[in-house]
Amino acid sequence: MTDELIDILNEIGKFTGEVRLKSEAHRLGLYHASVHIWFYTKNGEVLLQKRAYNKDTYPDLWDVSVAGHIEAGETPENAAIREIKEEIGLSISKMNLDFIGIYLSKKIPKPNLYDNEFHHIYLSHLEVPITSLLLQKEEVSDTTLTHHNLLKEHLQDSLQSKIYVPHDDSYYNLILNKIINRLQ
């Protein structure tokens, strides 16, 4: 897990011209950008990754298929392609990324860690079996496919939801609704 340089944004997501280490942005609560890529199958299954046990935030919880920070000067699309290759070993092109929007997430995962991120969210169709994925062990300990209906059930259940990263309900609803629309 590297401490990369990232662009700092203002509270409405515009570049400030400032570049900081990711750790500084988190310590100071500075706004910055990330990519979230949700893979899904034609059968309505969603690829989830289990965060590595040594992650500084939400270790051992199930999360978005692929996620990562956008490095300083990097475009969201290029960050998405890079993170997909790094975390699960897939090489995809920009044509395979379906941009669905930007979502502001403000979290305090633990004391003195303020995660104010503008998530650039993409959907992508998973066309390979998950057994062929090459996981970056520093980031991802496992992957699974979960049908969108079952995922929605889990997220609405107070006990089951504890195994997932606590994104806002509106975030999860946005993702699941967009995936369901793509399947129709």
C-alpha positions in Angstrom: 0.0 0.0 0.0 1.8 3.1 -1.2 1.3 6.6 -0.1 0.8 8.2 -3.5 0.5 11.8 -4.4 -3.1 12.9 -5.1 -4.8 16.1 -6.3 -6.7 18.0 -3.7 -10.2 19.2 -4.5 -12.5 21.7 -2.9 -15.9 20.9 -1.4 -17.6 20.8 -4.8 -15.0 18.6 -6.4 -12.9 21.2 -8.3 -9.1 21.0 -8.5 -7.4 23.4 -6.0 -4.0 23.1 -7.7 -2.6 21.5 -4.5 -1.0 18.1 -4.5 -0.6 16.1 -1.2 0.3 12.6 0.0 -2.8 10.5 0.4 -2.0 10.0 4.1 -2.0 13.8 4.6 -5.3 14.2 2.8 -6.8 11.6 5.1 -5.3 13.1 8.2 -6.4 16.6 7.4 -9.8 15.7 5.9 -9.0 17.2 2.5 -11.3 16.4 -0.5 -9.8 14.1 -3.2 -10.9 11.7 -5.9 -11.1 8.0 -6.2 -12.5 5.4 -8.7 -15.0 2.7 -8.0 -15.5 0.0 -10.6 -18.4 -2.4 -10.1 -18.2 -5.5 -12.3 -21.4 -7.5 -12.9 -22.4 -10.6 -15.0 -25.2 -11.1 -17.4 -26.8 -13.3 -14.7 -27.1 -10.3 -12.4 -24.2 -11.3 -10.1 -22.0 -8.6 -8.7 -18.2 -9.1 -8.2 -17.2 -8.2 -4.6 -13.7 -8.0 -3.2 -12.8 -8.7 0.3 -10.4 -6.1 1.6 -7.1 -7.4 2.9 -6.7 -7.9 6.6 -4.0 -5.2 6.9 -5.9 -2.4 5.2 -6.0 0.8 7.3 -9.7 1.2 6.7 -12.4 -1.5 6.8 -10.1 -4.6 6.8 -11.7 -8.0 6.0 -14.9 -6.4 4.8 -16.6 -7.0 1.4 -16.5 -4.0 -0.9 -16.7 -2.6 -4.4 -15.2 -4.9 -7.1 -12.2 -2.5 -7.6 -11.4 0.9 -6.0 -8.5 3.2 -5.6 -7.3 6.8 -5.5 -6.8 8.8 -8.6 -3.1 9.8 -8.6 -2.0 13.4 -9.2 -2.5 14.4 -12.8 -4.2 11.1 -13.7 -7.6 10.9 -15.4 -10.4 8.9 -13.7 -10.6 6.5 -16.7 -6.8 5.8 -16.6 -7.0 5.4 -12.8 -9.8 2.9 -13.2 -7.9 0.9 -15.8 -4.7 0.9 -13.7 -6.6 -0.1 -10.5 -8.4 -3.0 -12.3 -5.1 -4.3 -13.6 -3.4 -3.9 -10.2 -6.1 -5.3 -7.9 -7.6 -8.2 -10.0 -5.2 -8.6 -12.9 -7.7 -7.7 -15.7 -6.7 -5.6 -18.7 -9.6 -3.6 -20.0 -10.0 -0.7 -22.3 -11.9 2.6 -21.8 -14.7 1.1 -24.0 -15.4 -1.4 -21.3 -16.0 1.3 -18.7 -19.6 2.6 -18.3 -19.4 5.9 -16.3 -22.5 6.3 -14.1 -21.6 9.4 -12.0 -19.7 11.0 -9.2 -20.7 10.4 -5.6 -19.4 12.4 -2.6 -18.6 10.2 0.4 -17.6 11.7 3.7 -16.5 9.1 6.3 -14.4 8.9 9.5 -13.4 5.2 9.4 -11.3 5.6 12.5 -10.0 8.4 14.8 -7.9 11.0 12.9 -8.7 9.5 9.5 -11.1 11.6 7.5 -12.0 10.2 4.1 -13.7 12.9 2.0 -13.8 11.4 -1.5 -15.5 12.1 -4.8 -16.0 8.6 -6.1 -15.9 8.4 -9.9 -18.1 5.3 -10.5 -18.0 2.9 -13.4 -19.8 -0.3 -14.3 -18.2 -3.0 -16.3 -19.4 -6.3 -17.6 -17.3 -9.3 -16.2 -16.6 -11.6 -19.0 -14.1 -14.0 -17.3 -14.5 -16.5 -14.5 -13.4 -15.2 -11.1 -11.0 -18.1 -10.9 -8.9 -16.3 -13.6 -8.5 -13.1 -11.6 -5.0 -12.4 -10.2 -5.5 -10.8 -6.8 -3.2 -8.1 -5.4 -2.7 -9.7 -1.9 -1.8 -6.4 -0.3 -5.2 -5.0 -1.2 -7.6 -7.9 -1.9 -7.8 -11.2 0.1 -10.7 -12.8 -1.9 -13.4 -12.2 -4.5 -16.9 -13.6 -4.8 -19.9 -13.2 -7.1 -23.2 -12.3 -5.3 -26.5 -11.9 -7.0 -27.7 -8.3 -6.8 -31.0 -9.4 -5.0 -29.0 -11.2 -2.3 -26.6 -8.3 -1.9 -29.5 -6.0 -1.5 -31.0 -8.3 1.1 -27.7 -8.4 3.0 -27.3 -4.7 3.0 -30.8 -4.2 4.5 -30.2 -6.7 7.3 -28.6 -5.2 10.4 -26.5 -8.3 11.1 -25.6 -9.3 7.5 -24.6 -5.7 6.5 -21.7 -5.8 9.1 -19.6 -7.8 6.6 -19.7 -5.0 4.0 -18.0 -1.7 3.9 -20.5 0.8 5.3 -21.2 3.0 2.3 -24.4 5.1 2.4 -27.6 3.4 1.5 -28.1 5.9 -1.3 -24.7 4.9 -2.7 -25.5 1.2 -2.7 -29.0 1.9 -4.1 -27.5 3.9 -7.0 -25.1 1.1 -7.9 -27.7 -1.7 -7.7 -30.3 0.2 -9.6 -27.8 1.0 -12.4 -26.8 -2.6 -12.6 -30.4 -3.8 -12.7 -31.2 -1.3 -15.5 -28.3 -2.7 -17.5 -29.7 -6.2 -17.2 -33.1 -5.4 -18.6 
